[in-house]
Amino acid sequence: MANYNPMTSEDARELAGIVGEAHVVWRDAEKLEACSHDETPDRRWARMPEAVAHPRTAGEIAAIMKLANRRLIPVTPRGAGSGLSGGAVPLHGGIVLHLDRMDRILEIDRENMMAVVEPGVVTNEINEALRPAGLFYPGYPMSLETCHIGGNVAENAGGAKAVKYGVTGRYVLGLEVVTPTGDVVQLGGKRVKDVTGYDLVQLMVGSEGTLGIFTRITLRLMPLVKASADLLCVFRSVGEAIRAVPRMMTQGAVIPAAVEFMDRDSLRAACEYLNEPPAAPDAEAMLLVTVEGASAEAVERDYDALGREALAAGAIEVFVADNRTTSERVWRIRRNISEALSLISRNQSNEDIVVPIAAIPQLVDGLRALSRKWGLFMPCFGHAGDGNMHVRIVMDPAWTMERWNETLPQALRELYLLTASLGGTISGEHGIGHKRKAYVPLVLSEPHLNMMRAIKRGLDPNNVLNPGKKFDV
Ligand SMILES: Cc1cc2nc3c(=O)[nH]c(=O)nc-3n(C[C@H](O)[C@H](O)[C@H](O)COP(=O)(O)OP(=O)(O)OC[C@H]3O[C@@H](n4cnc5c(N)ncnc54)[C@H](O)[C@@H]3O)c2cc1C
């Protein structure tokens, strides 16, 4: 445990002097509690902050970081709190830096196909604003209606469309960052190419709020997609569905925008949650495949090829959704799986493993063997097109907490070792936070961790910015 100072009334007054009294929460247990957790289902990962500050400018954040270094008070950046690894949880108390007031889209630069945004903009709102300009931002996390772009950059969020467009980092060209010691620095900018120095923009991407606080983000954009369609491929077995994924892309010779996998339990949970009739009640698994292209004809050609491969791989039915209403209905089910499964039990672990796509069938076979061995309910869904699977490990209600607490770490360890043995790793997009920190040495070597420690110590000598996350300094 680091030697941080508990906050005093004097510190709270100083904080109020920086951001304004109305924008500080202090000694209000109910409001502080709201920033004690993210969406990680198990509340054992939660910790109470001592204060929450809602800054409006980079200058205010810089002043807070100077206060934090002078008084040795930990600071935890927070976006929408939709994270699934405890990244925004103030592990050592101190100040939560809530970035919700920094929510402006500052510029849509059509000529350069870029946008400059503040970190607290809700991800979905970026595309709403871009549509009239004929542009789009390809980030598509399933939480896009709530999460913030700043949180997406900090987690290097992936999502459904990463299979074609890649993850958040690919679209981040510039960042204004407040350093842990309170300087404001512009990294990168509107340049597509830049090798003048280390690539600090991409070092910041995915740093989970441990290396700097992003206050302005320059995003690269794409021309608005002209046509799209979704295929819903129904399978009698999980194995057939999963084996179809690499086949569709290689034999079909098409890279879809999304290939989402849903097993029967995940589908059922989401349909019940949304009061929808069960989608294809006999299905053991489904693939939701999105094709995007320059014209309706090109899209039709592509989904024909993919649909043929799905049928050849064992799909019993392939439905095409080529209008917005039907597509949205299917995607709504997919987007709500996570929420629906969270309601099954408070005692569950939400996993985010990733393997090379060709290894997905072996991964799923291994998961089923683990589920049998440990007697655990393990519904599974996720971004099969890029090898990133979300597995829920849910406690049997008949178990005691002691049995669960003993079994879960062992099952997780085996799951992560299985993933690593297939060339994968323990998180594809949800991050490490403090939830997975204990397992990082299973996949990163000591010299690798030492490089990360050197960077963290160099930038944050007092270890005040989001301490205790990702790895132990
Ligand atoms: C239903 C559901 C579906 C989801 N689906 C996906 C998905 O498909 N793909 C995916 O990748 N994730 C997904 N997530 C996880 C989550 O939405 C993402 O990790 C998201 O990027 C977090 O954004 P946030 O604004 O909520 O960040 P928070 O949870 O508030 O914070 C996340 C991390 O970012 C840091 N941070 C936040 N803002 C800043 C900033 N301005 N500067 C520096 N650090 C900052 C925090 O310190 C923390 O470490 C899902 C979550 C839910 C609940």
The ligand as a MOL file (V3000), in Angstrom:
LIG
                    3D

  0  0  0     0  0            999 V3000
M  V30 BEGIN CTAB
M  V30 COUNTS 53 58 0 0 0
M  V30 BEGIN ATOM
M  V30 1 C -22.7620 -3.3100 -21.9250 0
M  V30 2 C -21.3020 -3.0440 -22.1860 0
M  V30 3 C -20.7610 -3.3570 -23.4180 0
M  V30 4 C -19.4080 -3.0980 -23.6670 0
M  V30 5 N -18.9030 -3.3990 -24.9060 0
M  V30 6 C -17.6270 -3.1000 -25.1810 0
M  V30 7 C -17.0870 -3.3780 -26.4770 0
M  V30 8 O -17.7700 -3.8700 -27.3680 0
M  V30 9 N -15.8020 -3.0830 -26.7110 0
M  V30 10 C -15.0100 -2.5160 -25.7300 0
M  V30 11 O -13.8470 -2.2490 -26.0060 0
M  V30 12 N -15.4940 -2.2630 -24.5010 0
M  V30 13 C -16.7650 -2.5260 -24.2010 0
M  V30 14 N -17.2620 -2.2600 -22.9500 0
M  V30 15 C -16.3710 -1.7110 -21.9070 0
M  V30 16 C -16.3590 -0.1650 -21.8100 0
M  V30 17 O -17.5530 0.4030 -22.3200 0
M  V30 18 C -15.1410 0.3820 -22.5340 0
M  V30 19 O -13.9740 -0.0350 -21.8630 0
M  V30 20 C -15.1150 1.9050 -22.6600 0
M  V30 21 O -14.0390 2.2630 -23.4820 0
M  V30 22 C -14.9800 2.6190 -21.3190 0
M  V30 23 O -15.2980 3.9930 -21.5150 0
M  V30 24 P -15.7890 4.8730 -20.2880 0
M  V30 25 O -15.9500 6.2630 -20.7710 0
M  V30 26 O -16.9720 4.2720 -19.6470 0
M  V30 27 O -14.5180 4.7740 -19.3350 0
M  V30 28 P -14.4130 4.4790 -17.7810 0
M  V30 29 O -14.9650 3.1500 -17.4300 0
M  V30 30 O -14.9210 5.6420 -17.0220 0
M  V30 31 O -12.8300 4.4280 -17.6330 0
M  V30 32 C -12.0780 3.4440 -18.2750 0
M  V30 33 C -10.5830 3.7520 -18.1240 0
M  V30 34 O -10.2740 4.9150 -18.8470 0
M  V30 35 C -9.6180 5.8760 -18.0300 0
M  V30 36 N -10.0340 7.1740 -18.5540 0
M  V30 37 C -11.2930 7.6000 -18.8090 0
M  V30 38 N -11.2640 8.8030 -19.3730 0
M  V30 39 C -9.9620 9.1670 -19.4910 0
M  V30 40 C -9.2870 10.3060 -20.0040 0
M  V30 41 N -9.9320 11.3410 -20.5340 0
M  V30 42 N -7.9330 10.3380 -19.9390 0
M  V30 43 C -7.2440 9.2850 -19.4390 0
M  V30 44 N -7.8320 8.1960 -18.9440 0
M  V30 45 C -9.1720 8.1300 -18.9740 0
M  V30 46 C -10.0620 5.5340 -16.6280 0
M  V30 47 O -9.1160 5.9450 -15.6590 0
M  V30 48 C -10.1540 4.0290 -16.6970 0
M  V30 49 O -8.9030 3.4420 -16.4860 0
M  V30 50 C -18.5880 -2.5200 -22.6590 0
M  V30 51 C -19.1540 -2.2110 -21.4210 0
M  V30 52 C -20.4890 -2.4700 -21.1690 0
M  V30 53 C -21.0550 -2.1090 -19.8260 0
M  V30 END ATOM
M  V30 BEGIN BOND
M  V30 1 1 1 2
M  V30 2 1 2 3
M  V30 3 2 2 52
M  V30 4 2 3 4
M  V30 5 1 4 5
M  V30 6 1 4 50
M  V30 7 2 5 6
M  V30 8 1 6 7
M  V30 9 1 6 13
M  V30 10 2 7 8
M  V30 11 1 7 9
M  V30 12 1 9 10
M  V30 13 2 10 11
M  V30 14 1 10 12
M  V30 15 2 12 13
M  V30 16 1 13 14
M  V30 17 1 14 15
M  V30 18 1 14 50
M  V30 19 1 15 16
M  V30 20 1 16 17
M  V30 21 1 16 18
M  V30 22 1 18 19
M  V30 23 1 18 20
M  V30 24 1 20 21
M  V30 25 1 20 22
M  V30 26 1 22 23
M  V30 27 1 23 24
M  V30 28 2 24 25
M  V30 29 1 24 26
M  V30 30 1 24 27
M  V30 31 1 27 28
M  V30 32 2 28 29
M  V30 33 1 28 30
M  V30 34 1 28 31
M  V30 35 1 31 32
M  V30 36 1 32 33
M  V30 37 1 33 34
M  V30 38 1 33 48
M  V30 39 1 34 35
M  V30 40 1 35 36
M  V30 41 1 35 46
M  V30 42 1 36 37
M  V30 43 1 36 45
M  V30 44 2 37 38
M  V30 45 1 38 39
M  V30 46 1 39 40
M  V30 47 2 39 45
M  V30 48 1 40 41
M  V30 49 2 40 42
M  V30 50 1 42 43
M  V30 51 2 43 44
M  V30 52 1 44 45
M  V30 53 1 46 47
M  V30 54 1 46 48
M  V30 55 1 48 49
M  V30 56 2 50 51
M  V30 57 1 51 52
M  V30 58 1 52 53
M  V30 END BOND
M  V30 END CTAB
M  END
